[in-house]
Amino acid sequence: NFKYNSFKSRYKSFEEANNLTTGYNSKKIKKKIEKAFKDSQKNSQLIDRDAQIVSKKNNNFRLINHINNMIPSGEKSYAVDFGGSLGNFHRINKNYLKNNLIWIIFDKKEVIDIGKKYLKGEKFHFFSSIDLMTKFIKSRDISINFFLFGSVLQYIDKIEKILRLVKSLNCKNIVIDRQPMLKIEKTSYSIQ
């Protein structure tokens, strides 16, 4: 039932599949992400994406246009990029996105540490704790224009908890990009 060839086996639960992987919790992955980021910063023709270097930007102009239409001109607007790595969506598309968009990036601690080290500034706020991210948003009375889920939902157990968070923050829009879907209704657990 998968349209992708990158999924292996079937497991009874998210936990069972997760126990068989190292995922992004590995120190090796952190080093690869940092190296790829640094290499791409030295050469403007290269782009880093999840510890890999690519030479072709994957701009989704239809999505960029949709996002720009959600953002009012002039005033500061905020997006939460859930699983946003080092602000990859913004960094790849910054020449096409409105300038007044501020990114709140949520990802694993290993990735966020790199973001805080190299991407300090007003455009990015990095968090590896949902509680700290929520406090940041609420303490500043930030209105979230949209939550971006870019190829991340399949890595999250209990997605309902995240959707409740989105609702609690009165987010205006949810954008789901690059998300594998099953043709059947039943939940399935595999390793990608």
C-alpha positions in Angstrom: 0.0 0.0 0.0 3.0 2.3 0.0 3.8 4.5 -2.9 7.3 5.0 -1.6 10.0 2.3 -1.8 11.8 3.7 1.2 9.5 2.1 3.8 10.5 -1.3 5.2 8.5 -4.0 7.0 5.4 -3.6 9.2 5.4 -3.4 12.9 2.7 -3.6 15.6 3.4 -0.2 17.1 5.3 3.0 16.7 7.4 2.0 19.7 8.4 -1.3 18.2 9.6 0.3 15.0 11.2 3.2 16.8 13.2 0.8 19.0 14.9 -0.6 15.9 16.2 2.7 14.7 18.8 5.3 15.8 17.1 8.2 14.0 18.2 11.7 14.6 19.2 11.0 18.2 22.6 9.8 17.0 25.7 11.9 17.7 26.9 10.8 14.2 23.8 12.5 12.7 24.5 15.7 14.6 28.1 15.8 13.2 26.8 15.1 9.7 24.2 17.9 9.9 26.8 20.4 11.2 29.3 19.4 8.5 26.8 19.6 5.7 25.6 23.0 6.9 29.2 24.4 7.2 30.0 23.0 3.7 26.9 24.6 2.2 27.8 28.0 3.8 31.2 27.9 2.0 29.6 27.4 -1.4 26.5 29.2 -2.4 25.8 26.6 -5.1 25.3 23.9 -2.5 22.3 23.4 -0.2 22.3 21.3 3.0 19.3 19.3 3.9 19.1 16.8 6.8 22.8 16.0 6.8 23.1 15.8 3.0 24.4 18.2 0.4 22.3 18.8 -2.7 23.1 21.0 -5.6 19.5 21.7 -6.8 17.0 23.6 -4.7 13.6 22.0 -4.5 11.5 25.1 -4.6 7.7 24.4 -4.4 6.5 27.7 -5.9 2.8 26.7 -5.4 3.4 26.3 -1.7 5.5 29.4 -1.4 2.7 31.4 -3.1 0.1 29.9 -0.8 2.3 30.9 2.3 2.9 34.4 1.0 -0.9 34.8 0.6 -1.4 33.8 4.2 1.1 36.5 5.4 -0.1 40.1 5.8 2.3 42.6 4.3 4.3 44.9 6.5 3.6 43.6 10.0 5.6 40.8 11.7 4.2 37.4 11.0 5.1 34.1 12.6 5.4 30.6 11.5 6.2 27.4 13.5 8.2 25.0 11.4 7.7 21.7 13.2 10.6 19.4 12.5 12.2 22.4 10.6 15.8 21.4 11.1 18.0 24.4 10.6 15.2 26.5 9.1 15.7 24.7 5.8 12.4 25.7 4.3 13.2 29.4 4.9 16.8 29.2 3.9 16.0 27.4 0.6 13.1 29.7 -0.3 14.1 33.0 1.4 14.3 34.9 -2.0 10.7 34.1 -2.6 9.1 34.5 0.8 7.9 37.7 2.3 10.5 39.5 4.4 8.3 40.0 7.5 8.1 36.3 8.3 9.7 35.2 11.6 10.4 31.4 12.0 9.9 29.5 15.2 11.7 26.2 14.6 11.1 23.1 16.6 13.2 20.0 16.2 15.4 17.5 18.2 17.9 19.0 20.6 20.9 17.9 18.5 19.6 19.9 15.5 18.5 22.9 17.5 21.9 23.2 19.2 23.4 23.6 15.7 20.8 26.2 14.7 21.4 28.2 17.9 25.1 28.1 17.2 25.1 29.3 13.6 21.8 30.9 12.9 21.3 33.5 15.6 19.2 36.5 14.6 15.7 37.9 14.5 14.5 35.6 11.7 14.9 32.3 13.7 13.9 31.2 17.2 15.0 27.6 17.9 13.3 25.2 20.4 13.7 21.5 21.3 11.1 21.6 24.0 7.5 22.0 23.3 6.9 23.6 26.7 9.6 26.2 26.2 8.4 27.0 22.7 4.8 27.3 23.9 5.9 29.6 26.8 7.9 31.8 24.3 4.8 32.1 22.0 2.4 32.8 24.9 4.6 35.2 26.9 5.1 37.4 23.8 1.4 37.1 22.8 2.5 35.9 19.4 -0.2 35.1 16.8 0.9 32.2 14.7 0.0 32.6 11.1 0.7 28.9 10.2 2.3 25.7 11.4 4.4 24.0 8.8 4.8 20.2 8.9 7.3 19.4 6.2 7.8 15.6 6.0 7.7 15.2 9.7 4.4 13.8 10.8 5.3 10.2 10.0 8.1 10.4 12.6 5.8 11.5 15.5 4.0 9.1 17.8 0.6 10.4 19.0 0.2 13.2 16.4 -3.0 14.2 18.3 -0.9 15.8 21.0 0.8 18.1 18.5 -2.5 19.0 16.9 -4.0 19.9 20.3 -0.9 22.2 20.7 -1.7 23.9 17.4 -5.3 24.4 18.4 -4.3 25.7 21.9 -2.1 28.4 20.2 -5.0 29.5 18.0 -3.0 29.0 14.9 -4.7 30.4 11.8 -3.4 27.8 9.3 -1.8 24.4 9.1 0.5 23.5 6.1 1.4 19.9 5.5 4.1 19.4 2.9 5.8 16.2 1.6 3.8 13.8 3.6 3.5 10.2 2.7 0.0 8.9 3.0 -1.6 5.5 3.0 -4.4 4.6 0.6 -6.0 2.6 3.4 -7.5 4.0 6.5 -5.7 1.7 9.0 -2.6 3.1 10.7 0.6 1.3 9.7 4.1 1.3 11.3 7.2 0.9 9.2 10.8 2.1 9.1 11.9 4.6 6.5 
